[in-house]
Amino acid sequence: MGAFYVQYEYWFAAFQLVMAMLGMGATLTGRDFRDVVREPRAVTIGMVVQLVLVPFAAFVFLRVLGVSGGVAIGIALIASIPGGTTSNIFTFFARGNSALSISITGLTTMACLVTTPLILAALISDSLPTDFTMPTGQIVNEIAFTLLLPLALGMLYLYMYPEKAAVVSKWCIRASLLGIVLIVVGSSSAGRLNIEAFGTDNVLLVVSFTLVLTAMGWMASRLFRLSRPDATAIEFEVIVRNVNLGVMLKASLFPAAVSATSHLGDAVLFSLLLYGGLQLAIAALLIPRYRRRHNKQQ
């Protein structure tokens, strides 16, 4: 399994992302984006936090702590990717503003075609090998064909077959989760996920950055005095990132089959998967609390 995974890592990563975005697209309609007109302030705040404040926080975090290498690239990827469909689900469970969450996710997902290469270039130039050139055009193509195109196809399917879209979305999300499991199993069997090699200090760095984003989501929503449902939506948008996209970009930029960058890529993958687990744990703690608060206000 290990050798097979290393050889076909890119296609494992592409599969899980395409399935995730098809599933997400099959839940979105044009009406979700028209909500922006009715809620311009909250959407604008959410976009600014996602596209400006989160990357700035990552920049300060990396510079102040002197983080470098694979974990720095992993944190930069986390900061450069938008929220995913999971943030919409968690917002719904927490009794937040689901329409706002979906609007921010959709808009930041489309914006990342431009913002992700720019953020990565700004954050990780010092952590890359001297002979490495940031493939901006390649990143744009990857986002266009494995993220935006499946998203659009999912939306088209919902428009044409609304009665079947929910089932298709459910199975696409399940297929994406299977893809992530296969990536974890394949990476582990190939010796790519080694906590000893990654190091306890790097684990603490990823945990610390996760807490920084959690605090930022909470502080931003309070600073701008948003309503509780809007605040909940923006908090989960900040915390819950589209790790699927991060894994895809890692496989494209630092393929496991290329020995020259495999060690760097291993640390990037470990950082992404660790953050993915941490964001789920934080959501599991916040959702019951916010649900109780919502019920008390009824």
Phi, psi and omega in degrees: 000320183300310181294321179297317180296315181302320182291324186244026183304316182303318184285329172299314182294318179296319180300311184294326180286315179300316179297318180298317183284327172299315179297319178293316181300326181288000175249356186253142174232168176300332180298325179299323180280334176291342177299339179300323181296323182278338182230054186296324184294309182296320180294317179298316178299315179299319179294317180296317179299314183292314190267343182241305187289319179297311176299323178295319177299320178295319179300311180296316181301312183292321182286315183296318182270355179065036182285138179215179177074204185298323181292326176295318178294320178299315179295321178296319177298316179302319181287335186269346183266152181280181172288165180240181182299334179298326179296325177294319180294315181295322177299318178297313180297326182274005179066036176270187180277096184295321180298318178295316180301314181295319180298314181295317179300312182297315182290317179291330177296316178291322181293332185294346174303326180261317189286324184300310178299323180294316181295316180298316180298324182285328189268327193240013181301327181283343185262356183268153175303150184299332181265011182266131176248128181297115183277075185303315180299321178295318179298316179300316179297317180299314181295319182295315189268336180252353180238301185287318180297310176299324177300314180295320179295322177297318178296320178297320179297318178298321180294320184276325184228066185299330182285342181254348190297322183298319180292316179299317179300315181300315183286329175294317178297319178297319179296322177296317178298321176299319178299319178296318179299316180296324178295316179297313181295314181297317179295319180295315182292336178270003180077019183275334180255090183236107185295330178293318179291324180293317175096141179298322180300320179290324175301315180296326177296315179294318177299316181297317180293324176300317179292326177299314180294322178298314179294322180296316178300318180293314184291320181297317181293327178282321181301319182268006175052051178281157174295160182303313179299319179293319179298318179298316180299314182291323177302312182289330176296323180287317185285313189267102183265163178277077182299333177304316179294320178300317179297320179296314180294324176300314181296329180282318184278323184228068183299141182296334183285346180265107188296332184297329181241009185295320180295318177297315180297325179299317180293323177296313180298316180299318179299316181295313182292323177297315178298319179302318177291321181293321181294327176291321180295318179294319178299320180297331178279323185281323186302309179300322180297314182289327176295317179297318179297319179297316182296326179291332182275353180280000000 
